[in-house]
């Protein structure tokens, strides 16, 4: 069931680009298959950082366990995130009443967050990634830089939110 999109003053798509999605899948798949091939063809032991020494059988089991772990936990997660990023139509948008955000990680529905309901805005850096956290009384929303089309889109969202929430607090 599709919902009509609400008109907005300014909006930004919230999704991975194809290169990011394929890169995420490629890395997860390469690691999983790499450890699987290593386990299947292993005839040698393993010395790990001089701390752990495994014989050939134990090393084979170790590689197989890594392949299974990656195949069961990481690969499906990477597939889910890439699928969500490519096909779920989400956005961050500014409307008169506040900010439109996805209702949930897997939702195409949107909710309106009034500027006066925003208690705190923070930006955290994780390597090259920046994440804007919008704190409300009952929940938090996070917007990663990599989910927006450009660095400038991230900066504009952060600046507009900061400006609108600080104006709202001074008016009270």
N, C-alpha and C positions, 0 to 999 in steps of 0.2 A: 504494500500500500504506500503510495507516494504522497507526501505532504507538500502543499504549496510553499515555496520559499518566501519568507518574509522579506520585503524590501529593506535595504540597509543603506546608511550613509556611506559606509566604507566596509569592504569585506575582503577577507584573505582566505584562500583555500587551505585546509589543514590536512595535508597528506604527504606521504613520501613520493619523491619522483621515481620514475621507472628505474633509473640508474641505482638509486639508493636501495630500492626493493630488490632488484636483481643482485646487487652486491651483497646484501644481507643474506639472501638465499644461497648465493654462490659460496660465501665463506662458510656458512653452516654445512652445506653439502660437501664442500671440499674437506673440511675437518673430519666429518663423519666418515666419508669414503677413504680418506687418507689413513685414519686409524684402523679402519676395517682391513684395508689392503696390507697395512703393516702387521696386523695380527695374523692374517692368513699366510703371509710369506715369511714370518719371523723365524729365524734359526739362531738368534743371538740373545744374549742377556742384555740387561739394561743397568747402567749406573746413572742415577739421577742426582746431579749436583754434588756428587761425592758423599751423599748422605744415605741413599737407598741403593742397595745392590740386589738385583733380581737375576735369577738364572733364566735360561731360555724359555722354559714352560711358564714360569711366573710372569716373565715379560710379555709373552703371548697373551696370557690371561688379562694382564694389565691393559694392553692395547685393545683387546676385545671389549673389556669393561668400558673403556673410554668411548669406543665406537658405539656401543649400545647406549651408554648414557647420553651421548650427543644425539644419537638417532631417536631416542625416546623423549628427551627433554628439550634440547636446543633446536633441532631441525623442525619439529612441528610448531614451536613457538615462532621461529623465524618465518615459516610459511604463513602462520596466522597474521603476524604483524605486516608482512609484505602484502598479503591479500587485503587486509583492512586498509592499508595505505593506498593501494591501487584502485580499489573499487568502491569503498564507502565514501560517499560525498559528505564531507564535514567542512565546516568553516568557522572562522572567528569573524564576527561582524559587529559593527557599531550601529546602534539604533537610538532613537530619541530617549527611550527609557533606560538604556544601559548597554550591556554587552551581551551578544548572542554567542553561546557556546554549545558544543555538542552535549546532549543530556547524559551521555556515557561514552566509554571507550568504543563500544560496538554499536552505538546508536546513530541513526540518521536524524533523529529528532533533536530539536534545539530548545534551550531554556534561556530566559532573559535573566541576567544578573544585574540588578540595579547598582549603580555606582556607590550609593550609600551603604550597601550590604557588604562591600569589599572592606575587610578589616586590615589586610596587609598584602603588599606586593613585594616579592623578592625575586632576584635573578641570581641563579647559581651557575657556576661554570664547571663543566666536567670535561677536561681536555679542550677540544675544539667546540664542543656542544654547549650552548647556553639554554637554560630552562627558566621560564617565567612561571612562578607559582602565584596563583590568585587564591588568597585565603578568605573564606566566608565563615560564618559561625558554625555551620554544619558540615562543610566539606571543602576540599581543595581542588583546584583545576591546575593542570600543568600544561604549558605550551612549549614544546621544544623547538628550537631554531630550525632543526633539520626537517620539521614537518611543515614549514612555511616556504613559500617560493623563493624568498630572498632574505638576506641579512637585513636589508632596509625594512622589509615587512615586519620582522621581529622588533626592530628598533622603534618603528612607528606605533605598533601595538603597545609596547611598554611605555613609550612617551605619552600617548593619548590616555592610557589608563592612569598613569601617574598624575597627569594634569587634571583629568576629570575627577579622580578620587580626592586629590588635595583640594580642589575647588569646592567639592561637596562638603568636605570636613570643615573648611573655613566658613561656609555658609551656615553651619549649625550653631 
